[in-house]
Amino acid sequence: MYVYQESSPSRRLTGIVVVALLHVAIIYALLNGLGQQVVDALRPSVETKLIEEVKPPPPDVPLVPPPLTAPPPPYIPPPDIQVRQPAPQNAITAVVREKPAAPPPTVAPPAPEPVRTKPSVEVGKSCRIPEYPAASKMLSESGTVVLRFLVDVDGRVLESQVESSSGYPRLDEAARSALSLCHFRAGTADGKPERSWAKLRYVWKLN
């Protein structure tokens, strides 16, 4: 039979002191690393080793280097140059403000020459034969004179000239004065009367 006996006060005090001392000892051991040693002693030792995987030796195959590829060409930016393009052939390259000169007028081909007829004297109407000068008869002067007459459209003589002399002025003037009074048939151009020159030759000859 167990009989409980109440401990005395001295025993209880002793137990408290022992417990306190144990706590102090444990704290001291922890502070000085003894606790770690105790933990290491109590922990089972485990050794860890890294084992490298053993690879089989490669077969006897000749090492072939990988094919070499040419590196890409370096990128060179194009120069900032404006190239002047040639103008197209049928393009307008200049603007002229002045009015261009008019082209020369076309020259028409010359008209054909008209058909002309020369004036002719109407003998026996108003034409008289020149009289031989008396002095020329006495001196036996003779010769041939060529005269020119400008005949109007109505047949009248407007002007007279001595083209070739007979050698004697008296004979030349006598022929010019007499024949200038003659009436002529006017010359024509394409059938129409026109003013033109007529030529006459008169011969002075003594019988």
KOLPASE-629015 format. One line per field, with one value per atom (N, C-alpha, C): chain; x, y, z; residue in one letter; residue number from 1. Coordinates in nm, 2 decimals, padded with zeros to 4 digits, m for minus. Example, Ala and Ser with C-alpha at 12.3 -4.5 7.8 and 13.67 -1.06 7.14 Angstrom:
<rs>
c: [A; A; A; A; A; A] .
u: [01.32; 01.23; 01.32; 01.28; 01.37; 01.29] .
v: [m00.57; m00.45; m00.33; m00.22; m00.11; 00.00] .
w: [00.78; 00.78; 00.78; 00.71; 00.71; 00.79] .
r: [A; A; A; S; S; S] .
k: [1; 1; 1; 2; 2; 2] .
</rs>
This chain:
<rs>
c: [A; A; A; A; A; A; A; A; A; A; A; A; A; A; A; A; A; A; A; A; A; A; A; A; A; A; A; A; A; A; A; A; A; A; A; A; A; A; A; A; A; A; A; A; A; A; A; A; A; A; A; A; A; A; A; A; A; A; A; A; A; A; A; A; A; A; A; A; A; A; A; A; A; A; A; A; A; A; A; A; A; A; A; A; A; A; A; A; A; A; A; A; A; A; A; A; A; A; A; A; A; A; A; A; A; A; A; A; A; A; A; A; A; A; A; A; A; A; A; A; A; A; A; A; A; A; A; A; A; A; A; A; A; A; A; A; A; A; A; A; A; A; A; A; A; A; A; A; A; A; A; A; A; A; A; A; A; A; A; A; A; A; A; A; A; A; A; A; A; A; A; A; A; A; A; A; A; A; A; A; A; A; A; A; A; A; A; A; A; A; A; A; A; A; A; A; A; A; A; A; A; A; A; A; A; A; A; A; A; A; A; A; A; A; A; A; A; A; A; A; A; A; A; A; A; A; A; A; A; A; A; A; A; A; A; A; A; A; A; A; A; A; A; A; A; A; A; A; A; A; A; A; A; A; A; A; A; A; A; A; A; A; A; A; A; A; A; A; A; A; A; A; A; A; A; A; A; A; A; A; A; A; A; A; A; A; A; A; A; A; A; A; A; A; A; A; A; A; A; A; A; A; A; A; A; A; A; A; A; A; A; A; A; A; A; A; A; A; A; A; A; A; A; A; A; A; A; A; A; A; A; A; A; A; A; A; A; A; A; A; A; A; A; A; A; A; A; A; A; A; A; A; A; A; A; A; A; A; A; A; A; A; A; A; A; A; A; A; A; A; A; A; A; A; A; A; A; A; A; A; A; A; A; A; A; A; A; A; A; A; A; A; A; A; A; A; A; A; A; A; A; A; A; A; A; A; A; A; A; A; A; A; A; A; A; A; A; A; A; A; A; A; A; A; A; A; A; A; A; A; A; A; A; A; A; A; A; A; A; A; A; A; A; A; A; A; A; A; A; A; A; A; A; A; A; A; A; A; A; A; A; A; A; A; A; A; A; A; A; A; A; A; A; A; A; A; A; A; A; A; A; A; A; A; A; A; A; A; A; A; A; A; A; A; A; A; A; A; A; A; A; A; A; A; A; A; A; A; A; A; A; A; A; A; A; A; A; A; A; A; A; A; A; A; A; A; A; A; A; A; A; A; A; A; A; A; A; A; A; A; A; A; A; A; A; A; A; A; A; A; A; A; A; A; A; A; A; A; A; A; A; A; A; A; A; A; A; A; A; A; A; A; A; A; A; A; A; A; A; A; A; A; A; A; A; A; A; A; A; A; A; A; A; A; A; A; A; A; A; A; A; A; A; A; A; A; A; A; A; A; A; A; A; A; A; A; A; A; A; A; A] .
u: [00.08; 00.00; 00.09; 00.07; 00.14; 00.09; 00.18; 00.14; 00.20; 00.13; 00.18; 00.22; 00.35; 00.40; 00.44; 00.40; 00.43; 00.57; 00.65; 00.79; 00.80; 00.92; 00.94; 00.98; 00.97; 01.01; 01.15; 01.25; 01.39; 01.41; 01.34; 01.36; 01.30; 01.20; 01.14; 01.24; 01.29; 01.39; 01.51; 01.55; 01.67; 01.64; 01.52; 01.48; 01.48; 01.43; 01.42; 01.55; 01.65; 01.78; 01.85; 01.82; 01.89; 01.83; 01.70; 01.65; 01.70; 01.72; 01.77; 01.91; 01.99; 02.13; 02.14; 02.05; 02.05; 02.02; 01.92; 01.89; 02.01; 02.07; 02.19; 02.30; 02.32; 02.42; 02.39; 02.26; 02.22; 02.24; 02.20; 02.22; 02.36; 02.45; 02.59; 02.65; 02.60; 02.65; 02.61; 02.49; 02.45; 02.53; 02.56; 02.63; 02.78; 02.84; 02.98; 02.99; 02.88; 02.89; 02.89; 02.87; 02.86; 02.74; 02.63; 02.51; 02.52; 02.59; 02.61; 02.69; 02.79; 02.87; 02.78; 02.70; 02.61; 02.52; 02.46; 02.37; 02.44; 02.57; 02.65; 02.68; 02.70; 02.73; 02.61; 02.49; 02.37; 02.32; 02.36; 02.31; 02.39; 02.32; 02.40; 02.48; 02.60; 02.69; 02.64; 02.62; 02.58; 02.68; 02.75; 02.85; 02.79; 02.80; 02.75; 02.86; 02.86; 02.96; 02.89; 02.95; 02.90; 02.97; 02.90; 02.96; 02.94; 03.04; 03.03; 03.00; 02.90; 02.86; 02.97; 03.00; 03.11; 03.05; 03.10; 03.05; 03.13; 03.07; 03.15; 03.24; 03.35; 03.45; 03.38; 03.41; 03.35; 03.41; 03.33; 03.38; 03.49; 03.57; 03.68; 03.62; 03.56; 03.51; 03.59; 03.64; 03.72; 03.63; 03.70; 03.63; 03.62; 03.50; 03.48; 03.44; 03.51; 03.47; 03.34; 03.26; 03.14; 03.17; 03.08; 03.10; 03.11; 03.20; 03.22; 03.13; 03.05; 02.96; 03.02; 03.01; 03.06; 02.98; 03.04; 02.96; 02.89; 02.77; 02.70; 02.77; 02.75; 02.83; 02.79; 02.88; 02.85; 02.75; 02.66; 02.56; 02.62; 02.62; 02.67; 02.55; 02.52; 02.40; 02.43; 02.33; 02.35; 02.38; 02.47; 02.50; 02.38; 02.37; 02.26; 02.29; 02.29; 02.33; 02.22; 02.17; 02.07; 02.13; 02.10; 02.15; 02.05; 02.10; 02.02; 01.99; 01.87; 01.83; 01.82; 01.87; 01.86; 01.72; 01.69; 01.56; 01.52; 01.39; 01.35; 01.36; 01.36; 01.39; 01.28; 01.16; 01.05; 00.99; 01.07; 01.02; 01.06; 00.98; 01.01; 01.11; 01.23; 01.34; 01.35; 01.28; 01.29; 01.16; 01.13; 01.01; 01.04; 01.00; 01.03; 00.91; 00.93; 00.82; 00.79; 00.90; 00.87; 00.80; 00.72; 00.64; 00.74; 00.73; 00.82; 00.79; 00.90; 00.89; 00.80; 00.72; 00.64; 00.72; 00.68; 00.76; 00.75; 00.85; 00.85; 00.74; 00.68; 00.56; 00.61; 00.52; 00.55; 00.54; 00.65; 00.65; 00.59; 00.49; 00.41; 00.50; 00.49; 00.57; 00.54; 00.64; 00.61; 00.51; 00.43; 00.32; 00.39; 00.34; 00.40; 00.39; 00.50; 00.51; 00.39; 00.33; 00.22; 00.27; 00.19; 00.22; 00.20; 00.31; 00.31; 00.33; 00.27; 00.30; 00.35; 00.44; 00.51; 00.42; 00.43; 00.36; 00.41; 00.31; 00.35; 00.28; 00.35; 00.30; 00.20; 00.10; m00.01; 00.03; 00.08; 00.13; 00.01; 00.01; m00.09; m00.21; m00.21; m00.32; m00.27; m00.19; m00.15; 00.00; 00.06; 00.21; 00.26; 00.34; 00.39; 00.54; 00.59; 00.73; 00.82; 00.92; 01.01; 01.07; 01.08; 01.14; 01.29; 01.36; 01.50; 01.55; 01.63; 01.68; 01.76; 01.74; 01.80; 01.95; 02.00; 02.15; 02.21; 02.13; 02.19; 02.19; 02.09; 02.09; 02.21; 02.24; 02.35; 02.48; 02.49; 02.62; 02.62; 02.51; 02.50; 02.51; 02.44; 02.45; 02.34; 02.38; 02.28; 02.32; 02.23; 02.26; 02.14; 02.15; 02.03; 02.03; 01.91; 01.89; 01.79; 01.82; 01.73; 01.66; 01.53; 01.46; 01.37; 01.35; 01.26; 01.15; 01.03; 00.91; 00.83; 00.79; 00.71; 00.56; 00.49; 00.35; 00.26; 00.16; 00.05; m00.05; m00.15; m00.25; m00.34; m00.35; m00.43; m00.36; m00.22; m00.15; m00.07; m00.09; m00.01; 00.13; 00.22; 00.36; 00.38; 00.43; 00.45; 00.60; 00.69; 00.83; 00.91; 01.01; 01.09; 01.24; 01.33; 01.47; 01.54; 01.67; 01.76; 01.84; 01.82; 01.90; 02.03; 02.03; 02.15; 02.15; 02.26; 02.26; 02.30; 02.25; 02.29; 02.43; 02.48; 02.61; 02.59; 02.46; 02.44; 02.32; 02.34; 02.23; 02.11; 02.13; 02.02; 01.93; 01.98; 01.90; 01.83; 01.90; 01.84; 01.72; 01.74; 01.63; 01.51; 01.54; 01.43; 01.35; 01.41; 01.34; 01.26; 01.32; 01.25; 01.12; 01.14; 01.03; 00.91; 00.94; 00.83; 00.76; 00.84; 00.78; 00.71; 00.74; 00.68; 00.53; 00.49; 00.35; 00.27; 00.34; 00.26; 00.17; 00.07; m00.02; 00.02; 00.03; 00.08; m00.04; m00.03; m00.12; m00.05; m00.12; m00.06; m00.02; 00.09; 00.13; 00.03; 00.03; m00.06; 00.01; m00.05; m00.01; m00.12; m00.11; m00.23; m00.35; m00.33; m00.45; m00.50; m00.44; m00.48; m00.38; m00.43; m00.33; m00.25; m00.12; m00.04; 00.06; 00.11; 00.21; 00.35; 00.41; 00.54; 00.62; 00.74; 00.83; 00.83; 00.84; 00.85; 00.98; 01.03; 01.16; 01.14; 01.19; 01.18; 01.32; 01.35; 01.47; 01.43; 01.50; 01.47; 01.60; 01.59; 01.71; 01.70; 01.81; 01.82; 01.91; 01.85; 01.92; 01.89; 01.98; 01.96; 01.94; 01.84; 01.82; 01.92] .
v: [m00.12; 00.00; 00.12; 00.21; 00.33; 00.44; 00.50; 00.60; 00.73; 00.82; 00.96; 01.04; 01.08; 01.16; 01.29; 01.39; 01.53; 01.56; 01.60; 01.64; 01.76; 01.76; 01.88; 02.00; 02.12; 02.24; 02.24; 02.18; 02.18; 02.10; 01.98; 01.90; 01.97; 02.03; 02.10; 02.21; 02.28; 02.39; 02.33; 02.21; 02.15; 02.11; 02.05; 02.01; 02.13; 02.24; 02.36; 02.41; 02.40; 02.45; 02.36; 02.22; 02.13; 02.16; 02.17; 02.20; 02.33; 02.43; 02.56; 02.54; 02.46; 02.44; 02.37; 02.27; 02.20; 02.29; 02.37; 02.47; 02.56; 02.61; 02.69; 02.62; 02.49; 02.41; 02.39; 02.36; 02.34; 02.47; 02.58; 02.71; 02.74; 02.71; 02.74; 02.65; 02.52; 02.43; 02.47; 02.52; 02.57; 02.69; 02.78; 02.90; 02.86; 02.76; 02.72; 02.61; 02.58; 02.48; 02.34; 02.31; 02.17; 02.10; 02.19; 02.13; 02.08; 02.15; 02.11; 01.98; 01.96; 01.84; 01.72; 01.75; 01.64; 01.60; 01.70; 01.67; 01.59; 01.63; 01.56; 01.42; 01.40; 01.27; 01.18; 01.24; 01.16; 01.13; 01.22; 01.20; 01.09; 00.99; 00.89; 00.94; 00.89; 00.94; 00.88; 00.97; 00.94; 00.99; 00.91; 00.95; 00.95; 01.07; 01.08; 01.10; 01.02; 01.02; 01.04; 01.13; 01.15; 01.06; 00.97; 00.87; 00.92; 00.95; 01.00; 00.88; 00.91; 00.81; 00.77; 00.65; 00.60; 00.58; 00.66; 00.65; 00.55; 00.48; 00.38; 00.45; 00.39; 00.46; 00.47; 00.59; 00.61; 00.51; 00.47; 00.38; 00.45; 00.37; 00.42; 00.48; 00.60; 00.67; 00.80; 00.82; 00.94; 01.06; 01.15; 01.28; 01.36; 01.39; 01.48; 01.61; 01.71; 01.85; 01.89; 01.97; 02.01; 02.09; 02.09; 02.17; 02.32; 02.38; 02.52; 02.60; 02.69; 02.78; 02.92; 02.98; 03.11; 03.21; 03.30; 03.39; 03.49; 03.53; 03.62; 03.75; 03.81; 03.93; 04.04; 04.13; 04.24; 04.33; 04.39; 04.48; 04.62; 04.67; 04.81; 04.89; 04.99; 05.07; 05.15; 05.16; 05.23; 05.38; 05.44; 05.58; 05.67; 05.78; 05.87; 05.97; 05.91; 05.99; 05.99; 06.11; 06.12; 06.11; 06.01; 05.99; 06.05; 06.14; 06.21; 06.12; 06.09; 06.00; 06.08; 06.02; 06.09; 06.11; 06.22; 06.25; 06.16; 06.12; 06.04; 06.12; 06.04; 06.10; 06.20; 06.17; 06.25; 06.34; 06.36; 06.44; 06.59; 06.68; 06.82; 06.86; 06.91; 06.94; 07.09; 07.17; 07.32; 07.38; 07.49; 07.56; 07.70; 07.73; 07.86; 07.95; 08.06; 08.16; 08.24; 08.26; 08.34; 08.26; 08.33; 08.26; 08.22; 08.09; 08.05; 08.12; 08.13; 08.20; 08.12; 08.20; 08.13; 08.07; 07.95; 07.89; 07.97; 07.97; 08.05; 08.01; 08.11; 08.07; 07.98; 07.90; 07.81; 07.89; 07.87; 07.94; 07.86; 07.92; 07.85; 07.84; 07.74; 07.73; 07.84; 07.89; 08.00; 07.97; 08.07; 08.05; 08.04; 07.96; 07.95; 08.09; 08.11; 08.23; 08.25; 08.37; 08.39; 08.39; 08.36; 08.36; 08.50; 08.56; 08.70; 08.71; 08.82; 08.86; 09.00; 09.03; 09.16; 09.26; 09.39; 09.49; 09.49; 09.53; 09.53; 09.66; 09.72; 09.85; 09.81; 09.90; 09.88; 09.97; 09.92; 10.00; 10.04; 10.17; 10.22; 10.29; 10.29; 10.36; 10.50; 10.51; 10.64; 10.65; 10.57; 10.56; 10.62; 10.71; 10.76; 10.73; 10.72; 10.68; 10.80; 10.79; 10.90; 10.96; 11.10; 11.17; 11.17; 11.16; 11.16; 11.30; 11.33; 11.47; 11.52; 11.64; 11.70; 11.70; 11.74; 11.74; 11.60; 11.50; 11.36; 11.32; 11.36; 11.33; 11.39; 11.52; 11.59; 11.52; 11.47; 11.41; 11.26; 11.21; 11.06; 10.98; 11.03; 10.95; 10.84; 10.73; 10.61; 10.52; 10.43; 10.34; 10.28; 10.20; 10.14; 10.18; 10.22; 10.26; 10.16; 10.13; 10.04; 10.13; 10.13; 10.21; 10.12; 10.17; 10.11; 10.20; 10.14; 10.22; 10.15; 10.23; 10.18; 10.20; 10.09; 10.09; 10.06; 10.15; 10.14; 10.03; 10.00; 09.90; 09.94; 10.08; 10.12; 10.14; 10.10; 10.11; 10.24; 10.34; 10.46; 10.45; 10.52; 10.52; 10.62; 10.57; 10.66; 10.71; 10.63; 10.67; 10.60; 10.67; 10.62; 10.64; 10.54; 10.55; 10.50; 10.55; 10.49; 10.39; 10.26; 10.15; 10.13; 10.15; 10.13; 10.24; 10.32; 10.43; 10.39; 10.47; 10.45; 10.50; 10.58; 10.65; 10.79; 10.83; 10.97; 11.02; 11.11; 11.16; 11.21; 11.28; 11.33; 11.22; 11.11; 11.00; 10.94; 10.92; 10.86; 10.94; 11.07; 11.16; 11.16; 11.16; 11.17; 11.04; 10.93; 10.80; 10.79; 10.84; 10.83; 10.92; 11.04; 11.14; 11.09; 11.03; 10.98; 10.86; 10.76; 10.63; 10.64; 10.74; 10.76; 10.79; 10.84; 10.88; 10.76; 10.65; 10.53; 10.47; 10.40; 10.34; 10.19; 10.13; 09.99; 09.91; 09.78; 09.68; 09.64; 09.66; 09.64; 09.49; 09.48; 09.34; 09.28; 09.15; 09.08; 08.98; 08.95; 08.84; 08.75; 08.63; 08.53; 08.59; 08.66; 08.72; 08.85; 08.91; 09.04; 09.14; 09.26; 09.37; 09.42; 09.45; 09.50; 09.60; 09.68; 09.78; 09.71; 09.73; 09.66; 09.74; 09.69; 09.76; 09.69; 09.77; 09.72; 09.77; 09.69; 09.72; 09.73; 09.84; 09.85; 09.89; 09.84; 09.87; 09.94; 10.05; 10.13; 10.15; 10.13; 10.13; 10.26; 10.35; 10.47; 10.43; 10.44; 10.40; 10.49; 10.55; 10.63; 10.55; 10.59; 10.52; 10.57] .
w: [00.00; 00.00; 00.00; m00.09; m00.10; m00.01; 00.05; 00.15; 00.10; 00.06; 00.02; 00.13; 00.12; 00.22; 00.16; 00.21; 00.16; 00.19; 00.08; 00.10; 00.18; 00.23; 00.31; 00.23; 00.28; 00.20; 00.16; 00.23; 00.20; 00.07; 00.06; m00.06; m00.18; m00.17; m00.29; m00.33; m00.25; m00.28; m00.35; m00.30; m00.36; m00.50; m00.53; m00.66; m00.76; m00.71; m00.80; m00.84; m00.74; m00.77; m00.87; m00.86; m00.95; m01.09; m01.10; m01.24; m01.30; m01.21; m01.26; m01.31; m01.24; m01.28; m01.41; m01.42; m01.55; m01.67; m01.65; m01.76; m01.79; m01.68; m01.71; m01.78; m01.75; m01.81; m01.96; m01.99; m02.13; m02.21; m02.15; m02.22; m02.25; m02.15; m02.17; m02.28; m02.28; m02.38; m02.52; m02.53; m02.66; m02.71; m02.61; m02.65; m02.69; m02.64; m02.67; m02.77; m02.84; m02.95; m02.91; m02.78; m02.74; m02.78; m02.80; m02.84; m02.98; m03.07; m03.21; m03.21; m03.12; m03.12; m03.07; m02.98; m02.93; m03.04; m03.12; m03.23; m03.34; m03.37; m03.47; m03.43; m03.29; m03.24; m03.25; m03.22; m03.23; m03.37; m03.48; m03.61; m03.68; m03.75; m03.81; m03.93; m03.94; m04.05; m04.18; m04.27; m04.41; m04.51; m04.59; m04.68; m04.82; m04.88; m05.02; m05.12; m05.22; m05.33; m05.46; m05.55; m05.68; m05.78; m05.84; m05.93; m06.07; m06.14; m06.28; m06.37; m06.46; m06.56; m06.65; m06.66; m06.75; m06.89; m06.99; m07.13; m07.20; m07.29; m07.37; m07.47; m07.50; m07.60; m07.73; m07.80; m07.94; m08.04; m08.14; m08.24; m08.32; m08.39; m08.48; m08.60; m08.59; m08.71; m08.73; m08.85; m08.87; m08.84; m08.78; m08.75; m08.88; m08.93; m09.05; m09.00; m09.04; m09.00; m09.07; m09.00; m09.06; m09.19; m09.29; m09.41; m09.38; m09.44; m09.42; m09.51; m09.46; m09.54; m09.54; m09.66; m09.67; m09.59; m09.52; m09.44; m09.54; m09.49; m09.58; m09.61; m09.73; m09.76; m09.67; m09.64; m09.54; m09.61; m09.54; m09.59; m09.60; m09.72; m09.74; m09.78; m09.71; m09.75; m09.88; m09.96; m10.09; m10.06; m10.15; m10.13; m10.16; m10.09; m10.12; m10.23; m10.35; m10.47; m10.57; m10.61; m10.71; m10.85; m10.92; m11.06; m11.15; m11.24; m11.33; m11.45; m11.47; m11.58; m11.71; m11.82; m11.95; m11.99; m12.05; m12.10; m12.21; m12.21; m12.33; m12.46; m12.57; m12.70; m12.74; m12.72; m12.76; m12.65; m12.55; m12.44; m12.46; m12.40; m12.41; m12.31; m12.36; m12.27; m12.24; m12.32; m12.30; m12.34; m12.27; m12.29; m12.35; m12.47; m12.54; m12.52; m12.46; m12.44; m12.57; m12.66; m12.78; m12.88; m12.96; m13.06; m13.17; m13.21; m13.32; m13.45; m13.52; m13.65; m13.75; m13.82; m13.92; m14.03; m14.07; m14.18; m14.31; m14.39; m14.51; m14.60; m14.67; m14.75; m14.87; m14.90; m15.02; m15.15; m15.23; m15.35; m15.46; m15.52; m15.62; m15.75; m15.82; m15.94; m16.04; m16.11; m16.20; m16.31; m16.33; m16.43; m16.57; m16.66; m16.79; m16.86; m16.94; m17.02; m17.12; m17.12; m17.21; m17.36; m17.45; m17.59; m17.64; m17.69; m17.73; m17.88; m17.93; m18.07; m18.07; m18.16; m18.17; m18.25; m18.21; m18.29; m18.44; m18.53; m18.67; m18.73; m18.83; m18.89; m18.99; m18.99; m19.09; m19.21; m19.31; m19.43; m19.51; m19.55; m19.64; m19.57; m19.43; m19.36; m19.32; m19.22; m19.18; m19.19; m19.26; m19.27; m19.40; m19.40; m19.53; m19.54; m19.66; m19.69; m19.66; m19.58; m19.55; m19.68; m19.68; m19.80; m19.78; m19.90; m19.90; m19.87; m19.78; m19.76; m19.88; m19.92; m20.04; m20.03; m19.91; m19.89; m19.90; m19.85; m19.86; m20.01; m20.09; m20.23; m20.30; m20.27; m20.33; m20.29; m20.17; m20.13; m20.14; m20.20; m20.23; m20.10; m20.00; m19.87; m19.87; m19.83; m19.82; m19.70; m19.67; m19.55; m19.49; m19.40; m19.33; m19.18; m19.14; m19.00; m18.94; m18.81; m18.73; m18.62; m18.62; m18.52; m18.43; m18.30; m18.21; m18.17; m18.16; m18.13; m18.02; m17.92; m17.81; m17.85; m17.87; m17.93; m17.81; m17.80; m17.70; m17.74; m17.65; m17.68; m17.79; m17.82; m17.93; m18.06; m18.06; m18.18; m18.20; m18.11; m18.13; m18.08; m18.14; m18.10; m17.99; m17.87; m17.76; m17.75; m17.80; m17.80; m17.91; m17.96; m18.07; m18.04; m18.08; m18.06; m18.18; m18.20; m18.31; m18.24; m18.28; m18.23; m18.30; m18.43; m18.51; m18.62; m18.63; m18.72; m18.87; m18.96; m19.10; m19.13; m19.04; m19.06; m19.09; m19.11; m19.14; m19.05; m18.96; m18.87; m18.95; m19.07; m19.14; m19.18; m19.23; m19.27; m19.15; m19.04; m18.92; m18.87; m18.86; m18.81; m18.91; m19.04; m19.14; m19.13; m19.11; m19.10; m18.97; m18.86; m18.72; m18.72; m18.78; m18.78; m18.86; m18.98; m19.07; m19.01; m18.96; m18.92; m18.79; m18.71; m18.58; m18.60; m18.72; m18.74; m18.79; m18.81; m18.86; m18.75; m18.79; m18.70; m18.70; m18.58; m18.56; m18.51; m18.54; m18.48; m18.35; m18.23; m18.10; m18.08; m18.01; m17.97; m17.87; m17.86; m17.77; m17.68; m17.57; m17.47; m17.45; m17.49; m17.48; m17.54; m17.66; m17.73; m17.68; m17.57; m17.52; m17.56; m17.61; m17.64; m17.52; m17.55; m17.44; m17.50; m17.42; m17.46; m17.48; m17.59; m17.62; m17.72; m17.74; m17.83; m17.97; m18.07; m18.21; m18.28; m18.36; m18.43; m18.58; m18.64; m18.79; m18.84; m18.96; m19.03; m19.17; m19.19; m19.31; m19.38; m19.52; m19.60; m19.69; m19.68; m19.77; m19.88; m20.01; m20.13; m20.24; m20.31; m20.43; m20.55; m20.64; m20.76; m20.86] .
r: [M; M; M; Y; Y; Y; V; V; V; Y; Y; Y; Q; Q; Q; E; E; E; S; S; S; S; S; S; P; P; P; S; S; S; R; R; R; R; R; R; L; L; L; T; T; T; G; G; G; I; I; I; V; V; V; V; V; V; V; V; V; A; A; A; L; L; L; L; L; L; H; H; H; V; V; V; A; A; A; I; I; I; I; I; I; Y; Y; Y; A; A; A; L; L; L; L; L; L; N; N; N; G; G; G; L; L; L; G; G; G; Q; Q; Q; Q; Q; Q; V; V; V; V; V; V; D; D; D; A; A; A; L; L; L; R; R; R; P; P; P; S; S; S; V; V; V; E; E; E; T; T; T; K; K; K; L; L; L; I; I; I; E; E; E; E; E; E; V; V; V; K; K; K; P; P; P; P; P; P; P; P; P; P; P; P; D; D; D; V; V; V; P; P; P; L; L; L; V; V; V; P; P; P; P; P; P; P; P; P; L; L; L; T; T; T; A; A; A; P; P; P; P; P; P; P; P; P; P; P; P; Y; Y; Y; I; I; I; P; P; P; P; P; P; P; P; P; D; D; D; I; I; I; Q; Q; Q; V; V; V; R; R; R; Q; Q; Q; P; P; P; A; A; A; P; P; P; Q; Q; Q; N; N; N; A; A; A; I; I; I; T; T; T; A; A; A; V; V; V; V; V; V; R; R; R; E; E; E; K; K; K; P; P; P; A; A; A; A; A; A; P; P; P; P; P; P; P; P; P; T; T; T; V; V; V; A; A; A; P; P; P; P; P; P; A; A; A; P; P; P; E; E; E; P; P; P; V; V; V; R; R; R; T; T; T; K; K; K; P; P; P; S; S; S; V; V; V; E; E; E; V; V; V; G; G; G; K; K; K; S; S; S; C; C; C; R; R; R; I; I; I; P; P; P; E; E; E; Y; Y; Y; P; P; P; A; A; A; A; A; A; S; S; S; K; K; K; M; M; M; L; L; L; S; S; S; E; E; E; S; S; S; G; G; G; T; T; T; V; V; V; V; V; V; L; L; L; R; R; R; F; F; F; L; L; L; V; V; V; D; D; D; V; V; V; D; D; D; G; G; G; R; R; R; V; V; V; L; L; L; E; E; E; S; S; S; Q; Q; Q; V; V; V; E; E; E; S; S; S; S; S; S; S; S; S; G; G; G; Y; Y; Y; P; P; P; R; R; R; L; L; L; D; D; D; E; E; E; A; A; A; A; A; A; R; R; R; S; S; S; A; A; A; L; L; L; S; S; S; L; L; L; C; C; C; H; H; H; F; F; F; R; R; R; A; A; A; G; G; G; T; T; T; A; A; A; D; D; D; G; G; G; K; K; K; P; P; P; E; E; E; R; R; R; S; S; S; W; W; W; A; A; A; K; K; K; L; L; L; R; R; R; Y; Y; Y; V; V; V; W; W; W; K; K; K; L; L; L; N; N; N] .
k: [1; 1; 1; 2; 2; 2; 3; 3; 3; 4; 4; 4; 5; 5; 5; 6; 6; 6; 7; 7; 7; 8; 8; 8; 9; 9; 9; 10; 10; 10; 11; 11; 11; 12; 12; 12; 13; 13; 13; 14; 14; 14; 15; 15; 15; 16; 16; 16; 17; 17; 17; 18; 18; 18; 19; 19; 19; 20; 20; 20; 21; 21; 21; 22; 22; 22; 23; 23; 23; 24; 24; 24; 25; 25; 25; 26; 26; 26; 27; 27; 27; 28; 28; 28; 29; 29; 29; 30; 30; 30; 31; 31; 31; 32; 32; 32; 33; 33; 33; 34; 34; 34; 35; 35; 35; 36; 36; 36; 37; 37; 37; 38; 38; 38; 39; 39; 39; 40; 40; 40; 41; 41; 41; 42; 42; 42; 43; 43; 43; 44; 44; 44; 45; 45; 45; 46; 46; 46; 47; 47; 47; 48; 48; 48; 49; 49; 49; 50; 50; 50; 51; 51; 51; 52; 52; 52; 53; 53; 53; 54; 54; 54; 55; 55; 55; 56; 56; 56; 57; 57; 57; 58; 58; 58; 59; 59; 59; 60; 60; 60; 61; 61; 61; 62; 62; 62; 63; 63; 63; 64; 64; 64; 65; 65; 65; 66; 66; 66; 67; 67; 67; 68; 68; 68; 69; 69; 69; 70; 70; 70; 71; 71; 71; 72; 72; 72; 73; 73; 73; 74; 74; 74; 75; 75; 75; 76; 76; 76; 77; 77; 77; 78; 78; 78; 79; 79; 79; 80; 80; 80; 81; 81; 81; 82; 82; 82; 83; 83; 83; 84; 84; 84; 85; 85; 85; 86; 86; 86; 87; 87; 87; 88; 88; 88; 89; 89; 89; 90; 90; 90; 91; 91; 91; 92; 92; 92; 93; 93; 93; 94; 94; 94; 95; 95; 95; 96; 96; 96; 97; 97; 97; 98; 98; 98; 99; 99; 99; 100; 100; 100; 101; 101; 101; 102; 102; 102; 103; 103; 103; 104; 104; 104; 105; 105; 105; 106; 106; 106; 107; 107; 107; 108; 108; 108; 109; 109; 109; 110; 110; 110; 111; 111; 111; 112; 112; 112; 113; 113; 113; 114; 114; 114; 115; 115; 115; 116; 116; 116; 117; 117; 117; 118; 118; 118; 119; 119; 119; 120; 120; 120; 121; 121; 121; 122; 122; 122; 123; 123; 123; 124; 124; 124; 125; 125; 125; 126; 126; 126; 127; 127; 127; 128; 128; 128; 129; 129; 129; 130; 130; 130; 131; 131; 131; 132; 132; 132; 133; 133; 133; 134; 134; 134; 135; 135; 135; 136; 136; 136; 137; 137; 137; 138; 138; 138; 139; 139; 139; 140; 140; 140; 141; 141; 141; 142; 142; 142; 143; 143; 143; 144; 144; 144; 145; 145; 145; 146; 146; 146; 147; 147; 147; 148; 148; 148; 149; 149; 149; 150; 150; 150; 151; 151; 151; 152; 152; 152; 153; 153; 153; 154; 154; 154; 155; 155; 155; 156; 156; 156; 157; 157; 157; 158; 158; 158; 159; 159; 159; 160; 160; 160; 161; 161; 161; 162; 162; 162; 163; 163; 163; 164; 164; 164; 165; 165; 165; 166; 166; 166; 167; 167; 167; 168; 168; 168; 169; 169; 169; 170; 170; 170; 171; 171; 171; 172; 172; 172; 173; 173; 173; 174; 174; 174; 175; 175; 175; 176; 176; 176; 177; 177; 177; 178; 178; 178; 179; 179; 179; 180; 180; 180; 181; 181; 181; 182; 182; 182; 183; 183; 183; 184; 184; 184; 185; 185; 185; 186; 186; 186; 187; 187; 187; 188; 188; 188; 189; 189; 189; 190; 190; 190; 191; 191; 191; 192; 192; 192; 193; 193; 193; 194; 194; 194; 195; 195; 195; 196; 196; 196; 197; 197; 197; 198; 198; 198; 199; 199; 199; 200; 200; 200; 201; 201; 201; 202; 202; 202; 203; 203; 203; 204; 204; 204; 205; 205; 205; 206; 206; 206; 207; 207; 207] .
</rs>
